[in-house]
Amino acid sequence: MSIDRPAPTPETLHAWLSAGPARITDLRQALSERDRLGQELSRIRREVCRLKAVCWAVVGLLGLVALLSALAVSRVFSPAVVDEIRARRFVVADDRGTTRVQLGLLGEEGSVLELADGRGIGRAAIAVRPDGAATIKMLGEGQHPRVMLDVLPDGSPRLELRGQDGMSAVTVGVARAGAAHVMLVDQHGQPRGALTLTPGGSPGLTLYDEIGSPRLGLAVAPDNWSQIDLFDRAGAARLGLSVSPQGAPVIGFDDNAGRRRILIGLLLDGKPTLDFFDQRGVARLLMALRATGTPRLIAVGRKSQIIWEAP
């Protein structure tokens, strides 16, 4: 069963036809707006693409900067890459900012390397002075030097050990000519013992009193004489004991001016002898034993002539 719609009246049809142009205009505006929105969307998409390109360029630039920075750091710390680094001073500090190492110039021509402990107190230094001498210094508490190792401008080395007050206690050195010595010093700075070696190889030992005067000396002379000397407080030799290379022992007594006055010894054949000397060092009275055991006494004049003899 079908229902037929009523046909529009002429008035309705006329109204619909009259509104047609306006609807067409609205439709055209809608289509124009859609086209504008499509163009705007395309523009936004192009802007987004450009922003992405800029971002990637910035990321690439930052990566290049980071790479160059890493290369620069590697050149500083890698000797295989950097052949030479020049500067007037280097300072190394720990995580707390305390200076631990300093390397720089000393004066006009010298140089120094200083090492410090965790408190920033210097404990060791290596220096080359302007005169060309090289020094290694090690310090204890209170900044007092305890060990000093020097190579003097003439090339001779010296080692010095010091006490807690910084005063020298032991000195070891070798002179340029080859002579060597070991010096012991007390807390007042006075020498108390010295072990020496001459350039020819002859050793010697000297002991000093509290005022620094020699009191006992032991030596082996270049001609292989062994010698022991006893000194007075003024440093003058007063008693000497020696043995010749052939084995003859001798005891000598000296006055306060260092002149030999009495000599007691054994000759090479074992005969004993006793000699007295004047102030000029001339033997004036001689006492000995003959091969037969007979005693002999000889008096000598000022001109070294025999003036009396017995028996």
LUMVOMI-245292 format. One record per residue (C-alpha): residue in three letters; y, z, x; residue number from 1. Coordinates in Angstrom, 3 decimals. Layout:
BEGIN
+-----+----------+----------+----------+-----+
:   r :       yy :       zz :       xx :   k :
+-----+----------+----------+----------+-----+
: ala :        Y :        Z :        X : NUM :
...
+-----+----------+----------+----------+-----+
This chain:
BEGIN
+-----+----------+----------+----------+-----+
:   r :       yy :       zz :       xx :   k :
+-----+----------+----------+----------+-----+
: met :    0.000 :    0.000 :    0.000 :   1 :
: ser :    3.261 :   -0.932 :    1.636 :   2 :
: ile :    6.702 :    0.310 :    1.006 :   3 :
: asp :    9.529 :   -2.111 :    1.427 :   4 :
: arg :   12.648 :   -0.741 :    3.040 :   5 :
: pro :   15.777 :   -1.418 :    1.160 :   6 :
: ala :   17.942 :   -4.064 :    2.680 :   7 :
: pro :   21.151 :   -2.846 :    4.262 :   8 :
: thr :   24.148 :   -3.150 :    2.225 :   9 :
: pro :   26.910 :   -5.439 :    3.291 :  10 :
: glu :   29.115 :   -2.473 :    4.150 :  11 :
: thr :   26.502 :   -0.930 :    6.455 :  12 :
: leu :   25.880 :   -4.196 :    8.183 :  13 :
: his :   29.575 :   -4.751 :    8.659 :  14 :
: ala :   30.022 :   -1.262 :   10.175 :  15 :
: trp :   27.139 :   -1.763 :   12.610 :  16 :
: leu :   28.489 :   -5.133 :   13.731 :  17 :
: ser :   31.928 :   -3.651 :   14.174 :  18 :
: ala :   30.577 :   -0.899 :   16.501 :  19 :
: gly :   28.658 :   -3.395 :   18.637 :  20 :
: pro :   31.414 :   -4.212 :   21.173 :  21 :
: ala :   32.057 :   -0.529 :   21.829 :  22 :
: arg :   28.380 :    0.119 :   22.486 :  23 :
: ile :   28.213 :   -2.861 :   24.786 :  24 :
: thr :   31.198 :   -1.472 :   26.695 :  25 :
: asp :   29.488 :    1.950 :   27.025 :  26 :
: leu :   26.348 :    0.258 :   28.230 :  27 :
: arg :   28.236 :   -1.685 :   30.831 :  28 :
: gln :   29.930 :    1.511 :   32.048 :  29 :
: ala :   26.563 :    3.237 :   32.298 :  30 :
: leu :   25.180 :    0.337 :   34.301 :  31 :
: ser :   28.259 :    0.389 :   36.569 :  32 :
: glu :   27.887 :    4.152 :   37.105 :  33 :
: arg :   24.215 :    3.692 :   38.013 :  34 :
: asp :   25.168 :    1.032 :   40.547 :  35 :
: arg :   27.840 :    3.336 :   42.013 :  36 :
: leu :   25.394 :    6.219 :   42.259 :  37 :
: gly :   22.854 :    3.917 :   43.959 :  38 :
: gln :   25.460 :    2.849 :   46.524 :  39 :
: glu :   26.484 :    6.468 :   47.128 :  40 :
: leu :   22.848 :    7.453 :   47.632 :  41 :
: ser :   22.392 :    4.611 :   50.107 :  42 :
: arg :   25.504 :    5.766 :   51.981 :  43 :
: ile :   24.223 :    9.342 :   52.088 :  44 :
: arg :   20.884 :    8.110 :   53.385 :  45 :
: arg :   22.676 :    6.176 :   56.149 :  46 :
: glu :   24.714 :    9.293 :   57.062 :  47 :
: val :   21.541 :   11.367 :   57.214 :  48 :
: cys :   19.967 :    8.801 :   59.546 :  49 :
: arg :   23.045 :    8.883 :   61.763 :  50 :
: leu :   22.996 :   12.722 :   61.836 :  51 :
: lys :   19.348 :   12.665 :   62.802 :  52 :
: ala :   20.131 :   10.274 :   65.644 :  53 :
: val :   22.998 :   12.515 :   66.826 :  54 :
: cys :   20.731 :   15.599 :   66.694 :  55 :
: trp :   18.052 :   13.883 :   68.735 :  56 :
: ala :   20.695 :   12.802 :   71.250 :  57 :
: val :   21.985 :   16.392 :   71.563 :  58 :
: val :   18.408 :   17.688 :   72.022 :  59 :
: gly :   17.807 :   15.060 :   74.695 :  60 :
: leu :   21.055 :   15.986 :   76.472 :  61 :
: leu :   20.170 :   19.704 :   76.428 :  62 :
: gly :   16.731 :   18.891 :   77.805 :  63 :
: leu :   18.303 :   16.846 :   80.595 :  64 :
: val :   20.673 :   19.714 :   81.449 :  65 :
: ala :   17.758 :   22.158 :   81.524 :  66 :
: leu :   15.796 :   19.824 :   83.782 :  67 :
: leu :   18.709 :   19.403 :   86.153 :  68 :
: ser :   19.221 :   23.185 :   86.232 :  69 :
: ala :   15.554 :   23.736 :   87.033 :  70 :
: leu :   15.770 :   21.194 :   89.825 :  71 :
: ala :   18.863 :   22.912 :   91.227 :  72 :
: val :   17.126 :   26.324 :   91.206 :  73 :
: ser :   14.029 :   24.855 :   92.820 :  74 :
: arg :   16.181 :   23.330 :   95.544 :  75 :
: val :   17.676 :   26.739 :   96.300 :  76 :
: phe :   14.357 :   28.583 :   96.544 :  77 :
: ser :   12.050 :   25.852 :   97.826 :  78 :
: pro :   12.377 :   25.155 :  101.586 :  79 :
: ala :   10.268 :   22.042 :  101.129 :  80 :
: val :   13.038 :   20.491 :   98.992 :  81 :
: val :   16.167 :   21.952 :  100.638 :  82 :
: asp :   16.468 :   21.480 :  104.380 :  83 :
: glu :   19.530 :   23.681 :  104.898 :  84 :
: ile :   21.645 :   26.246 :  103.061 :  85 :
: arg :   25.018 :   27.189 :  104.532 :  86 :
: ala :   26.994 :   30.309 :  103.629 :  87 :
: arg :   29.057 :   33.011 :  105.363 :  88 :
: arg :   27.365 :   35.934 :  103.646 :  89 :
: phe :   24.297 :   36.694 :  101.523 :  90 :
: val :   23.835 :   39.827 :   99.397 :  91 :
: val :   20.577 :   40.730 :   97.614 :  92 :
: ala :   20.637 :   43.408 :   94.882 :  93 :
: asp :   17.801 :   44.961 :   92.893 :  94 :
: asp :   17.480 :   45.221 :   89.090 :  95 :
: arg :   19.843 :   48.215 :   89.026 :  96 :
: gly :   22.553 :   46.383 :   90.944 :  97 :
: thr :   21.999 :   48.338 :   94.186 :  98 :
: thr :   22.612 :   46.284 :   97.306 :  99 :
: arg :   19.370 :   46.122 :   99.316 : 100 :
: val :   19.919 :   43.291 :  101.809 : 101 :
: gln :   23.089 :   41.968 :  103.447 : 102 :
: leu :   23.254 :   39.043 :  105.838 : 103 :
: gly :   26.544 :   37.967 :  107.297 : 104 :
: leu :   28.873 :   37.677 :  110.248 : 105 :
: leu :   29.849 :   40.549 :  112.559 : 106 :
: gly :   33.290 :   40.310 :  114.065 : 107 :
: glu :   34.280 :   36.857 :  115.241 : 108 :
: glu :   31.018 :   35.600 :  116.726 : 109 :
: gly :   28.353 :   38.231 :  115.999 : 110 :
: ser :   25.930 :   38.388 :  113.085 : 111 :
: val :   24.062 :   41.199 :  111.316 : 112 :
: leu :   21.188 :   41.711 :  108.875 : 113 :
: glu :   21.229 :   45.080 :  107.071 : 114 :
: leu :   18.387 :   46.559 :  104.982 : 115 :
: ala :   18.948 :   49.465 :  102.575 : 116 :
: asp :   16.670 :   51.753 :  100.562 : 117 :
: gly :   16.624 :   52.206 :   96.786 : 118 :
: arg :   19.757 :   54.375 :   96.965 : 119 :
: gly :   21.720 :   51.709 :   98.797 : 120 :
: ile :   21.694 :   53.688 :  102.068 : 121 :
: gly :   21.297 :   51.530 :  105.165 : 122 :
: arg :   18.015 :   52.199 :  106.984 : 123 :
: ala :   17.644 :   49.254 :  109.376 : 124 :
: ala :   19.860 :   46.609 :  110.946 : 125 :
: ile :   19.423 :   43.651 :  113.262 : 126 :
: ala :   22.611 :   42.494 :  114.970 : 127 :
: val :   23.817 :   40.114 :  117.638 : 128 :
: arg :   27.068 :   41.413 :  119.117 : 129 :
: pro :   29.922 :   39.137 :  120.199 : 130 :
: asp :   28.993 :   39.742 :  123.872 : 131 :
: gly :   25.532 :   38.233 :  123.224 : 132 :
: ala :   23.577 :   41.496 :  123.219 : 133 :
: ala :   20.875 :   41.804 :  120.532 : 134 :
: thr :   20.249 :   45.141 :  118.769 : 135 :
: ile :   17.697 :   46.524 :  116.329 : 136 :
: lys :   18.756 :   49.847 :  114.781 : 137 :
: met :   16.660 :   52.116 :  112.541 : 138 :
: leu :   18.353 :   55.039 :  110.801 : 139 :
: gly :   17.055 :   58.270 :  109.326 : 140 :
: glu :   18.484 :   60.625 :  106.754 : 141 :
: gly :   22.212 :   61.166 :  107.076 : 142 :
: gln :   22.732 :   57.692 :  108.554 : 143 :
: his :   21.831 :   58.966 :  112.051 : 144 :
: pro :   20.296 :   56.305 :  114.307 : 145 :
: arg :   16.730 :   57.252 :  115.282 : 146 :
: val :   15.526 :   54.120 :  117.094 : 147 :
: met :   17.687 :   51.672 :  119.068 : 148 :
: leu :   16.250 :   48.555 :  120.699 : 149 :
: asp :   18.716 :   46.509 :  122.748 : 150 :
: val :   18.623 :   43.415 :  124.879 : 151 :
: leu :   21.760 :   43.619 :  127.018 : 152 :
: pro :   23.896 :   40.583 :  127.887 : 153 :
: asp :   22.193 :   40.347 :  131.306 : 154 :
: gly :   18.779 :   40.099 :  129.577 : 155 :
: ser :   17.522 :   43.591 :  130.429 : 156 :
: pro :   15.803 :   45.453 :  127.533 : 157 :
: arg :   16.354 :   49.086 :  126.544 : 158 :
: leu :   14.619 :   51.305 :  123.993 : 159 :
: glu :   16.290 :   54.533 :  122.852 : 160 :
: leu :   14.748 :   57.237 :  120.649 : 161 :
: arg :   17.096 :   59.812 :  119.125 : 162 :
: gly :   16.717 :   63.179 :  117.442 : 163 :
: gln :   17.756 :   64.137 :  113.925 : 164 :
: asp :   21.307 :   64.813 :  115.121 : 165 :
: gly :   21.618 :   61.289 :  116.517 : 166 :
: met :   21.538 :   62.461 :  120.166 : 167 :
: ser :   19.522 :   60.375 :  122.582 : 168 :
: ala :   16.170 :   61.983 :  123.487 : 169 :
: val :   14.168 :   59.229 :  125.211 : 170 :
: thr :   15.411 :   56.074 :  126.905 : 171 :
: val :   13.176 :   53.330 :  128.266 : 172 :
: gly :   14.690 :   50.450 :  130.167 : 173 :
: val :   14.055 :   47.659 :  132.620 : 174 :
: ala :   16.880 :   46.538 :  134.884 : 175 :
: arg :   17.528 :   42.891 :  135.591 : 176 :
: ala :   16.237 :   43.283 :  139.169 : 177 :
: gly :   12.948 :   44.655 :  137.814 : 178 :
: ala :   13.433 :   48.419 :  138.214 : 179 :
: ala :   12.083 :   50.393 :  135.237 : 180 :
: his :   12.809 :   53.923 :  134.033 : 181 :
: val :   11.951 :   56.430 :  131.318 : 182 :
: met :   14.614 :   59.122 :  130.787 : 183 :
: leu :   14.112 :   62.346 :  128.803 : 184 :
: val :   17.253 :   64.091 :  127.517 : 185 :
: asp :   17.588 :   67.503 :  125.843 : 186 :
: gln :   19.542 :   68.357 :  122.675 : 187 :
: his :   22.702 :   68.914 :  124.738 : 188 :
: gly :   22.633 :   65.430 :  126.214 : 189 :
: gln :   21.494 :   66.567 :  129.664 : 190 :
: pro :   18.767 :   64.608 :  131.475 : 191 :
: arg :   15.637 :   66.713 :  131.991 : 192 :
: gly :   13.087 :   64.225 :  133.295 : 193 :
: ala :   13.044 :   60.685 :  134.690 : 194 :
: leu :   10.133 :   58.418 :  135.541 : 195 :
: thr :   11.244 :   55.459 :  137.646 : 196 :
: leu :    9.721 :   52.387 :  139.211 : 197 :
: thr :   11.571 :   50.497 :  141.930 : 198 :
: pro :   11.608 :   46.683 :  142.014 : 199 :
: gly :    9.114 :   46.922 :  144.864 : 200 :
: gly :    6.696 :   48.949 :  142.713 : 201 :
: ser :    7.253 :   52.441 :  144.124 : 202 :
: pro :    6.989 :   55.133 :  141.400 : 203 :
: gly :    9.039 :   58.305 :  141.201 : 204 :
: leu :    9.363 :   61.366 :  138.976 : 205 :
: thr :   12.423 :   63.633 :  138.848 : 206 :
: leu :   12.825 :   66.845 :  136.833 : 207 :
: tyr :   16.272 :   68.313 :  136.065 : 208 :
: asp :   17.560 :   71.767 :  135.082 : 209 :
: glu :   19.708 :   72.620 :  132.046 : 210 :
: ile :   22.930 :   71.427 :  133.736 : 211 :
: gly :   21.442 :   68.071 :  134.699 : 212 :
: ser :   20.870 :   68.795 :  138.399 : 213 :
: pro :   17.634 :   67.485 :  139.967 : 214 :
: arg :   15.261 :   70.310 :  140.918 : 215 :
: leu :   11.932 :   68.586 :  141.591 : 216 :
: gly :   11.153 :   65.086 :  142.763 : 217 :
: leu :    7.857 :   63.284 :  143.309 : 218 :
: ala :    7.634 :   59.813 :  144.780 : 219 :
: val :    5.479 :   57.335 :  146.623 : 220 :
: ala :    7.664 :   55.553 :  149.182 : 221 :
: pro :    7.389 :   51.810 :  149.853 : 222 :
: asp :    5.627 :   52.610 :  153.154 : 223 :
: asn :    3.009 :   54.611 :  151.175 : 224 :
: trp :    4.368 :   58.014 :  152.162 : 225 :
: ser :    3.786 :   60.505 :  149.321 : 226 :
: gln :    6.709 :   62.885 :  148.903 : 227 :
: ile :    7.550 :   66.063 :  146.954 : 228 :
: asp :   11.132 :   67.362 :  147.130 : 229 :
: leu :   12.516 :   70.671 :  145.823 : 230 :
: phe :   16.272 :   70.896 :  145.170 : 231 :
: asp :   18.734 :   73.755 :  144.703 : 232 :
: arg :   21.076 :   74.103 :  141.712 : 233 :
: ala :   23.665 :   71.951 :  143.479 : 234 :
: gly :   21.158 :   69.088 :  143.633 : 235 :
: ala :   20.612 :   69.302 :  147.409 : 236 :
: ala :   17.065 :   68.847 :  148.737 : 237 :
: arg :   15.900 :   72.086 :  150.418 : 238 :
: leu :   12.136 :   71.713 :  150.793 : 239 :
: gly :   10.086 :   68.589 :  151.263 : 240 :
: leu :    6.335 :   68.046 :  151.376 : 241 :
: ser :    4.924 :   64.709 :  152.430 : 242 :
: val :    1.767 :   63.049 :  153.665 : 243 :
: ser :    1.827 :   59.987 :  155.918 : 244 :
: pro :   -0.251 :   56.893 :  155.108 : 245 :
: gln :   -2.587 :   57.990 :  157.902 : 246 :
: gly :   -3.053 :   61.426 :  156.301 : 247 :
: ala :   -0.769 :   63.644 :  158.408 : 248 :
: pro :    0.856 :   66.376 :  156.231 : 249 :
: val :    4.435 :   67.518 :  156.882 : 250 :
: ile :    6.627 :   70.281 :  155.417 : 251 :
: gly :   10.374 :   70.048 :  155.979 : 252 :
: phe :   13.130 :   72.614 :  155.359 : 253 :
: asp :   16.730 :   71.419 :  154.861 : 254 :
: asp :   20.036 :   73.282 :  154.787 : 255 :
: asn :   22.506 :   73.130 :  151.883 : 256 :
: ala :   24.012 :   69.956 :  153.355 : 257 :
: gly :   20.663 :   68.157 :  153.171 : 258 :
: arg :   20.043 :   68.245 :  156.955 : 259 :
: arg :   16.507 :   68.805 :  158.234 : 260 :
: arg :   16.306 :   72.125 :  160.169 : 261 :
: ile :   12.603 :   73.023 :  160.308 : 262 :
: leu :    9.515 :   70.783 :  160.329 : 263 :
: ile :    5.925 :   72.006 :  160.069 : 264 :
: gly :    3.035 :   69.607 :  160.214 : 265 :
: leu :   -0.231 :   68.396 :  161.589 : 266 :
: leu :   -0.447 :   65.518 :  164.031 : 267 :
: leu :   -2.928 :   62.693 :  163.556 : 268 :
: asp :   -5.353 :   64.402 :  165.911 : 269 :
: gly :   -5.129 :   67.567 :  163.811 : 270 :
: lys :   -2.901 :   69.538 :  166.190 : 271 :
: pro :   -0.292 :   71.740 :  164.467 : 272 :
: thr :    3.391 :   71.500 :  165.356 : 273 :
: leu :    6.573 :   73.402 :  164.501 : 274 :
: asp :   10.011 :   71.902 :  165.252 : 275 :
: phe :   13.528 :   73.372 :  164.920 : 276 :
: phe :   16.588 :   71.103 :  164.601 : 277 :
: asp :   20.304 :   71.657 :  165.135 : 278 :
: gln :   23.052 :   70.623 :  162.711 : 279 :
: arg :   23.073 :   67.125 :  164.193 : 280 :
: gly :   19.390 :   66.640 :  163.400 : 281 :
: val :   18.279 :   66.924 :  167.071 : 282 :
: ala :   15.016 :   68.803 :  167.710 : 283 :
: arg :   15.916 :   71.779 :  169.977 : 284 :
: leu :   12.751 :   73.900 :  169.955 : 285 :
: leu :    9.183 :   72.596 :  169.655 : 286 :
: met :    6.011 :   74.634 :  169.312 : 287 :
: ala :    2.563 :   72.998 :  169.482 : 288 :
: leu :   -0.988 :   73.386 :  170.721 : 289 :
: arg :   -2.558 :   71.368 :  173.538 : 290 :
: ala :   -5.961 :   69.725 :  173.214 : 291 :
: thr :   -7.457 :   72.740 :  174.956 : 292 :
: gly :   -5.913 :   75.040 :  172.327 : 293 :
: thr :   -3.265 :   76.362 :  174.725 : 294 :
: pro :    0.079 :   76.980 :  172.972 : 295 :
: arg :    3.116 :   75.075 :  174.227 : 296 :
: leu :    6.806 :   75.882 :  173.751 : 297 :
: ile :    9.542 :   73.400 :  174.649 : 298 :
: ala :   13.321 :   73.954 :  174.572 : 299 :
: val :   15.530 :   70.847 :  174.392 : 300 :
: gly :   19.198 :   70.543 :  175.388 : 301 :
: arg :   22.007 :   68.987 :  173.437 : 302 :
: lys :   21.349 :   65.677 :  175.171 : 303 :
: ser :   17.666 :   65.754 :  174.165 : 304 :
: gln :   16.507 :   66.775 :  177.672 : 305 :
: ile :   13.868 :   69.454 :  178.216 : 306 :
: ile :   15.602 :   72.547 :  179.569 : 307 :
: trp :   12.706 :   74.963 :  179.340 : 308 :
: glu :    8.960 :   74.715 :  178.791 : 309 :
: ala :    6.131 :   77.227 :  178.705 : 310 :
: pro :    3.519 :   77.404 :  179.931 : 311 :
+-----+----------+----------+----------+-----+
